[in-house]
Amino acid sequence: MSGHAIVIGGGIGGLAAAVALRRIGWRATVLERAPALGEIGAGMSQAPNAMRALDELGVGEQARAEGVPSYSAGNLRLPDGRHLQRARRGDATPLLAFHRADLHRVLLQAVPVGWVRTGMEITGLRQGGDGVTVTWDGGEASADLVIGADGIHSTVRRVVWPDVPPPRFLGRTAWLGIADISAIPGGPGVHTTPPDELSGSITMGPSGYFLIHPISRGRAYWAFVTTADRPDLRYGQEKPEVTRRLAAWHHPIPALIAATPDEAVLHIDIRDLDPLPTYIRGRVALLGDAAHAMSPDRGQGAGQSIEDAVVLAAALHAEPGIDAALARYDAERRPRTQATARGARADGRRTTSPAAHRALVTMIRLMPAPLWRKGIAADGNATWRWRPPRLPEATTHA
């Protein structure tokens, strides 16, 4: 079975969908609202499940060339610098860390020229017969299938699923940044002599945590996640605010913030979606954050969208018709992604609640180091053990 799909959204999930569709002989048109294609945000890590999905898309080698091993899951600390668990020099790590733009570029380079159109603000979708028509200011196009990959505030979800509630604020907020580590003590050699203070860590405070991932070209991604009474609370200058909150935390946390340009410190509120009853309606399918936006506490948001893309393409390739393929996609993806989102939400509560923090710190401190390392190994949990379905070799269809 072959066909044409319109993918709404040109982020990581949307581009992964286009790459996956190409591999099964479909054509895709990617409609991106932004006037120029790019990936906003800062950094992220990808776990083994996502890397296997990237392998199935045929871009795993390119992605690994952009990623940097992160020991964040093995280096757990308290604000005064004491280690709860410590990665050993020479240990393997299952996590690769990226600047979002680097992974986005890897996927974009695998999409045929001409498939992506920018500056496309979608105004409506109309289903009829065996296809879907997408409209925008000044034009329209039809396809056999529409994939909504347009993020947590998805236009596709709002139009086709008007009865579902909007994203829910989780009572937490985050500051993010990218720092040049060359001027920070311990910075040089971060790629070749892990683990050290900049090779990846999580510092667990009583009402929030600070994450460090090394990323390419001598940089480090950092994020501070904490509680907030209400959404949209902003400060005239975000960098001084996060600096004030973390001034007494251990090295290199204040130094990382100081090494981040003022305008590059991002401040976002954390939201997720309540579980949807279905990810498909007619010939429209939701993918990624449009279907199952989740808090960042398990580092699975982008990874789950890449998984979605592979599973959807595999279903389209294997099933005799589009409707059967979409039903298979929904049946396979909804339980896994919604369970992952529930787990991320629960993890977020534990890491930003003072009462839960005390119990969590005690548990981690008392856990034998070999048992902790076993739990964070590449196959240490059910989420990371996932294997993608096989896709055919890439076609030459453009």
C-alpha positions in Angstrom: 0.0 0.0 0.0 1.3 3.5 -0.9 -0.3 6.9 -0.7 0.2 10.5 0.2 0.1 12.0 3.7 0.0 15.6 4.9 2.0 16.0 8.0 1.1 19.1 10.0 4.1 20.2 12.1 7.8 20.2 11.2 9.3 19.4 14.5 11.1 16.2 15.5 7.9 14.1 15.4 6.7 15.5 12.1 10.0 15.0 10.3 10.4 11.5 11.8 6.9 10.8 10.3 8.0 12.0 6.9 11.2 9.9 7.0 9.2 6.9 8.0 6.7 7.4 5.3 9.4 7.7 2.7 10.8 4.3 3.8 7.5 2.6 3.0 7.1 4.3 -0.4 4.6 7.0 0.6 4.9 10.6 -0.3 4.5 13.3 2.4 3.9 17.0 2.5 5.0 18.6 5.7 3.3 21.9 6.6 5.0 24.0 9.2 3.5 27.1 10.7 6.8 28.9 11.3 8.2 31.0 8.5 11.6 29.2 8.6 12.2 25.6 9.6 14.1 25.0 12.8 13.7 23.5 16.3 13.3 25.8 19.2 14.3 24.8 22.8 17.5 23.7 24.3 18.7 20.2 24.9 17.4 16.7 25.6 18.6 13.1 25.9 17.5 10.1 24.0 17.3 6.7 25.6 17.9 3.3 23.9 14.2 2.9 22.8 14.4 6.2 20.8 17.9 5.3 19.4 16.5 2.0 18.1 13.7 3.9 16.4 16.2 6.3 14.8 18.1 3.2 13.5 14.9 1.9 11.9 14.5 5.3 10.2 18.0 4.9 8.8 19.4 7.9 10.7 20.8 6.3 13.8 24.4 6.6 12.7 24.0 10.3 11.9 22.3 10.9 15.2 25.0 9.2 17.2 27.6 11.4 15.5 25.7 14.4 16.9 25.0 13.0 20.4 27.2 13.0 23.5 27.0 10.4 26.2 25.4 11.7 29.4 25.9 10.2 32.8 23.0 12.1 34.3 21.2 8.9 35.4 24.2 7.7 37.3 25.4 10.9 39.0 22.8 11.9 41.5 23.7 14.7 44.0 22.3 17.0 46.7 22.5 20.8 46.5 25.6 20.8 48.8 27.4 18.6 46.3 27.3 15.3 48.1 26.6 12.3 45.8 23.7 9.9 46.4 24.9 7.7 43.5 28.0 8.2 41.4 28.8 6.9 37.9 32.1 5.1 37.7 34.8 6.1 35.2 34.6 3.8 32.3 30.9 2.8 32.8 28.7 2.7 29.8 25.7 5.0 29.7 22.5 4.4 27.8 21.8 8.1 27.3 22.9 10.3 24.4 22.3 14.0 24.8 21.6 16.5 22.0 20.8 20.1 21.3 17.3 19.8 19.9 18.4 21.6 16.7 21.1 19.0 16.0 18.7 16.1 16.1 16.1 18.1 14.1 18.8 18.7 11.4 19.6 15.0 11.2 16.0 14.2 10.5 15.5 17.1 8.1 18.4 16.0 6.0 16.7 12.6 5.5 13.5 14.3 4.2 13.4 14.7 0.4 13.8 18.2 -1.0 10.5 19.9 -1.6 8.5 17.9 1.0 8.5 20.6 3.6 6.6 23.9 3.3 7.0 26.7 5.8 4.7 29.6 6.7 1.6 27.4 6.5 -1.0 28.4 9.2 -3.7 25.7 9.1 -7.2 27.0 9.2 -9.3 23.8 8.9 -9.6 20.1 8.0 -12.4 18.5 6.1 -12.9 14.8 5.8 -14.8 13.1 3.0 -14.7 9.9 1.1 -11.3 8.4 1.3 -9.2 11.4 2.1 -8.8 14.6 4.0 -8.5 18.2 2.8 -6.4 20.7 4.7 -7.0 24.4 4.3 -4.9 27.4 5.0 -5.0 31.1 4.2 -5.0 31.2 0.4 -5.0 27.5 -0.4 -5.8 23.9 0.3 -4.5 20.4 -0.4 -5.9 16.9 -0.1 -4.3 13.6 0.9 -5.1 10.0 1.9 -4.1 10.7 5.5 -3.4 13.7 7.7 -0.9 13.3 10.6 -1.2 15.9 13.3 2.3 16.4 14.7 1.9 20.0 15.7 2.7 19.9 19.4 1.0 20.3 22.7 -1.1 23.2 21.5 -2.1 21.2 18.3 -4.4 22.9 15.9 -5.3 19.4 14.5 -6.4 18.2 17.9 -8.4 21.3 18.6 -10.2 21.1 15.2 -10.8 17.3 15.0 -11.0 16.6 18.8 -13.0 19.7 19.9 -14.4 17.9 22.9 -11.1 17.2 24.7 -9.7 19.5 27.4 -6.7 21.7 26.8 -3.3 20.9 28.2 -3.1 20.9 32.0 -0.7 23.0 34.0 1.2 20.6 36.4 2.2 23.2 39.0 5.8 23.2 37.9 8.0 25.5 35.8 11.5 25.2 34.4 14.4 27.4 33.3 16.6 26.0 30.5 19.8 27.1 29.0 22.9 26.2 26.8 26.3 27.1 28.2 29.7 27.2 26.6 31.7 25.2 29.0 35.2 26.1 27.8 35.6 28.8 30.5 34.1 26.6 33.3 36.6 24.7 35.5 36.4 21.1 34.6 34.9 21.9 31.2 37.7 20.9 28.7 37.8 17.2 28.0 34.1 16.6 28.9 33.7 14.4 25.9 36.7 12.2 26.5 37.0 11.8 30.3 33.6 11.1 31.8 32.3 11.1 34.3 33.1 14.4 35.9 31.1 17.5 37.0 30.0 18.3 33.4 29.5 14.8 32.1 25.9 14.7 33.2 24.2 14.8 36.5 20.9 15.4 38.4 21.0 17.5 41.6 17.9 16.8 43.7 16.7 19.7 45.9 13.7 19.7 48.3 11.4 21.4 45.7 13.1 20.9 42.4 16.0 19.4 40.5 18.9 20.6 38.3 19.8 18.6 35.3 23.1 18.8 33.3 23.7 17.1 29.9 26.9 17.6 27.9 26.1 18.3 24.3 28.1 18.7 21.1 30.7 21.5 20.3 31.8 22.0 23.9 28.4 23.0 25.3 26.2 21.8 28.2 22.5 21.9 28.4 21.0 22.6 31.8 17.5 22.7 33.2 16.1 23.7 36.6 12.6 22.3 37.3 10.7 23.5 40.4 7.2 24.3 41.6 5.1 27.3 40.6 1.8 28.5 42.1 0.4 29.5 38.7 1.3 29.4 35.0 2.7 32.3 33.1 4.6 33.8 36.0 7.5 35.6 34.4 10.3 37.9 35.5 11.7 41.0 33.9 15.0 39.1 33.5 14.9 35.4 33.8 18.7 34.8 34.3 19.0 36.8 37.5 16.0 35.0 39.0 17.3 31.5 38.4 20.7 32.7 39.5 19.3 33.9 42.8 17.4 30.6 43.4 20.5 28.5 42.9 23.4 30.7 44.2 24.1 28.3 47.0 24.0 25.1 45.0 27.2 23.2 44.3 29.7 23.8 41.4 29.3 23.9 38.5 25.6 25.0 38.7 26.1 28.7 39.3 28.9 28.7 36.8 26.8 27.1 34.1 24.1 29.7 34.5 26.6 32.5 34.4 28.1 31.1 31.2 24.7 31.2 29.5 23.9 34.3 27.5 21.1 36.3 29.2 18.8 36.1 26.2 19.3 32.3 25.9 17.8 31.5 29.3 14.4 30.1 28.6 11.5 29.9 31.0 8.6 27.5 30.3 5.7 26.1 32.3 5.2 22.3 32.4 2.0 20.9 31.1 0.7 17.6 29.8 -2.4 16.1 28.3 -5.1 14.1 30.0 -5.4 10.7 28.2 -7.3 10.8 24.9 -9.8 8.1 24.2 -8.3 7.6 20.7 -5.4 9.0 18.6 -7.4 8.6 15.3 -10.5 10.0 13.8 -11.4 9.0 10.3 -8.2 9.5 8.2 -6.6 11.8 10.8 -4.0 10.5 13.3 -2.3 12.4 16.1 1.4 11.9 16.8 3.9 13.0 19.5 2.9 15.9 21.8 -0.3 16.5 19.9 -1.4 13.0 21.1 0.3 12.5 24.4 2.3 15.6 25.6 4.0 14.6 28.8 6.2 16.2 31.5 9.9 16.0 30.9 10.7 13.9 34.0 11.4 10.7 32.1 13.1 12.3 29.1 10.7 10.6 26.7 8.7 13.3 24.9 10.7 13.4 21.7 11.6 9.8 21.9 7.9 8.7 22.0 7.1 10.8 19.0 9.9 9.1 17.0 8.5 5.7 18.1 5.0 6.9 17.0 6.4 7.6 13.5 8.0 4.2 13.1 4.9 2.3 14.4 2.5 4.3 12.2 4.6 3.7 9.1 5.0 0.0 9.9 1.2 -0.4 10.2 0.6 1.4 6.9 3.1 -0.9 5.3 1.7 -4.1 6.8 -2.1 -3.6 6.7 -4.2 -3.9 3.6 -5.9 -0.5 4.1 -5.4 2.8 5.8 -8.3 2.4 8.2 -6.9 -0.9 9.5 -3.5 0.6 9.7 -4.7 3.5 11.8 -6.6 1.2 14.1 -3.5 -0.8 14.6 -1.4 2.3 15.3 -3.9 3.5 17.9 -4.1 0.1 19.6 -0.3 -0.2 19.8 0.7 3.4 20.7 -2.0 4.6 23.1 -1.3 2.2 26.0 2.4 2.7 25.9 2.5 6.4 25.5 -0.2 7.1 28.1 1.5 4.8 30.6 4.8 6.7 30.0 3.0 10.0 30.5 1.5 8.8 33.8 4.9 7.7 35.0 6.4 11.0 34.0 3.7 12.9 35.9 4.3 10.8 39.0 8.0 11.2 38.8 7.5 15.0 38.6 5.5 15.0 41.8 8.1 13.0 43.6 11.0 15.3 42.5 9.3 18.6 43.4 7.5 17.7 46.7 9.5 18.3 49.9 7.9 15.3 51.7 8.5 13.0 48.7 12.0 14.4 48.3 13.0 13.1 51.7 11.7 9.6 51.1 13.3 9.5 47.6 16.7 10.7 48.8 16.7 8.1 51.6 15.7 5.3 49.1 18.5 6.3 46.6 21.1 6.7 49.3 20.4 3.2 50.8 20.2 1.4 47.4 23.4 -0.6 46.7 25.3 1.0 43.8 25.3 -2.2 41.7 21.5 -2.4 42.0 21.2 1.2 41.0 23.5 0.7 37.9 21.5 -2.4 36.9 18.3 -0.2 36.9 19.8 2.4 34.7 21.4 0.0 32.2 20.2 0.0 28.6 17.6 -2.7 29.3 17.0 -1.7 32.9 13.4 -0.7 32.5 10.4 -1.5 30.4 10.4 1.9 28.6 14.0 1.5 27.4 13.6 -2.1 26.4 11.1 -1.4 23.6 12.0 -2.6 20.2 10.6 -1.0 17.0 8.9 -2.9 14.2 10.9 -3.3 11.1 10.6 -1.0 8.2 11.6 -1.8 4.6 14.8 -0.3 3.2 14.5 3.3 2.1 12.9 3.8 -1.3 14.0 6.4 -3.9 10.6 7.9 -3.9 10.8 11.8 -3.8 
